[in-house]
Each structure stands twice: as C-alpha cells, then as structure tokens.
C-alpha cells in the first residue's frame, strides 16, 4: 500500500497527488501540518514533503517520487515511450522548477494584494515560455496529461491561490488551464490556501 506524506498547501506535494490520481493508484494520506513534522517524517526526509512510502520503501522529492511511480506503475503512462520524448518531458519539468517556481513562491510569500511590478513582469516572462510551448489544441507536448502537465498545473494553481491571474494575452495557456481543470485528478486534488 502506498502512503503519501504531504502538505495541502504545497505545490510539490500536489504534483505527486496528481500523478497518483492520474494513475488511479489508491494511497493512504498523511497530512502534515505547518508546525512540527511527525518523527517518522523527520527520519525519512528531514521533515520535508512530499514523501511516499511503498511498503517499507521511502522515496522523497516530487521528481524522484513521480519517476518512481512512472517506473513502478507504468499504466497509464505520463511520459512518452521513446527516449527523446522522455527527455523532453524531463527537461520541461526541470525548466518549470528553475524558471517558474521561484517567482510563484515569491508571489505566494508576498500574498494577495501586494503589487510588485518587477515580480509581475518576472511571472509574465516565466509563463510566456509555456504559452509558446503549447499547441493550438491545448496540449503540452501532444499528450493528454504528462508529468510536465502536473508540474505546470501545480505552479499555476499556487500562483492563482496567491492572487495572480493568468494574463489575457496567453490564450493557449488559458485553453490548457481549462482542459486541466476539467480533469478528474485536478478537480479532486486541490491546493489549499495557507491558514
């Protein structure tokens, strides 16, 4: 049985929850509060989330967990079957981590109602890349849902919770976001606002 330690406010945890939901994998939930993490989580990951347990085997870090789930539970596949396609998805995941998550976390830290033109411009630039990556049909890399989609939707949802709005000059991202919000996994697994 899979057990996931996560915080409901954490976009990195949301990624893993989306992967589990897309793969229709049952899992036990261990919700971790914002205070002291449970001792077993400290032992497993230094108190960081997400962590997944598969029996007595523990895996930490959203990227490593998602790759593990993709390897251990191959269907439905959230990566292309070919090496080049998998490399493209991995590259997209790394790029989202490197270029999108930093301004998203900064917006979330400042909170709603805090206007910062420089940060707004950085957010716009970070998401502009993804506007141009999407196809006209609203698919990212031609797949209905990939690990890169999980990464990007988690970032968008975190930014939206912080009061950011998807710019009107991103019609492909709007179409993609609408498609993502229709998916059962995204409707079920949501980020919660911080307390």
N, C-alpha and C positions, 0 to 999 in steps of 0.2 A: 504494500500500500504506500502511496506517495503522501508525504506530509509537507506542506509549504508553510514556512515561517515568513510572514510579510507584514508590512505596514500598509493600511488602506490609503494613506496619503502619498505613498512612494511610487513614482512613475517606473522605477526599475522593477519593483515588485509587480506592477501592473503588466509589464511586458510578459513576465512568466505566467501570470494568471491568464492572459490572453492566449498564450501558447497552449497551456493546459486545456482551456476551453475549446480552442480550435481543434485540438486533437481528441476532444471528448474524453479526456482522462479524468477519472474520479480522483479526488485528493482530499485529504484532511487539512483543515485550516487551523493555523496557529497564528492568530492576530497578535502582533507585538505593539504595545503602546509606545508612546513617545518618551516615557520615563526609562527606568532600568529594564534592560532586556532580561529574559529568563536565563538562568545559569547555563542551561544546555545550549542556548544560542551563543552565549559568550564563549563557551568551549568550542563550538563548531566554527564560528566565523568572527570571533571578537565582538559579537553583538550586532554585526551588520546584517541587513536583509537585502535581498531575499536569500533564503537557504531552502533547499529541497532535500528531503530525506526519501530515499528509495530503499525501504527496509532499514538496514543499519548503515547504508552508504549515504554520505552527505556531500552535497555539491553547493557551492556558494558562487555568487556573481551571476547577474542576469544573462550575460552572454554565455558563460560556461554551462549554466543550467539549461538554457534553450538549446544549445548544441547537444548536450547530453540527451534531452528529451527527443530531439530530432533523430539522434542515432538509436536510442533505445526503443522508441515508439515511432517507427518510420511513416506510418499512415495516419492521417493524410500528411503528405509531405509539405513542409513550409519552406523548402528550398528546392531549386531546380535539380534535376537528376544529374546534370553534367557538371564537370569540374569548373568550367568557365562561369556558368550560371551561379554556382555556389559561391565562387569568388566575388562575383558582382554583389550578391546579397551581403556577404561578409563585409565587403568594402563599404556598402551603404550603411550597415549597422555601425561600423567604426566612425564613419563620417557624421552620422547623427550624434553619436556620443561626443565627438570632438568639436563639432560646429554648432549644433542646435541645443544641446543640453545645458551648456554654460549660460547662454542668455535666458533660457527658460528658467533655470534655477535662480538667476538673478532677479527676474521678474517676479517669481514666486516669493522670493525673500523680501522684496520691497512691498509686496501686497497690493491689493486693489486700491485704485485711486491715486497711486503715486505716479505722476507723469515724469518720465525721463526720456527726452527726445533722442539722446545718444543710444540708450538701450532699445528704444523702439526701432531705431534705424538698424541696429545690430540684429534684432529679431527679424525684421523685414528681409535683410540680406541672407540670414540663415535659412529662412523658409523659401526665399526666391529660388534657390538651387532646386528645391523639391518641386516647385511649380513647373520648372523646366524639365524635370525628370519624368513627370507623369505624362502618360499618353492621353490622347483626347477621350478615350473611353473610361478614364478614371482609374486605370490600373497602374500600379507601380511595378515595373519590370515584367509586365504581362501576366502576372499571377493574380488570382482572386484574393489571396491572402498569403503573405510571406513573413518571414522573421523581420524583414525590413519594415513591413507594414506595422507590425507590433511595436517596433521601436519608434516609428514616426507618430503613430496614433497616441502612444503614451506621452510623447513630448507635447503634442498639440493639446491633449486633454489637460495636462499640467498647466500649460500656458493659459488655456481658457478659464480654468479654475482661478487663476491669479488675476483675471480681468482683461487679459489680452484678447483681441478679436482678430480672426483670420482676415487679412486685408482683402478688400473687394477686387483688387487687381490680380488675384490669384484664382481664376475660375477653375483651373484643373484641380487645384488643392481643395476648393470648395466641393467639386464633384466627388473627388476621392473621399473627403471627410463625410459627405452624405452617405456614400456607399458603406464606409466603415461603420457609421452609426446605425446602419440597418442590420449589421451582422449580429447574430445572437451572442457571440463572445463579447463584443463591445457593449451591447445592451446590458449584459449580465455582470460583467466585470468592470466596475467603475472606480474612478478615483474619488476619494472623499476629501472634502476641504479640511484643512488643518483646524483643530479645535481652538 
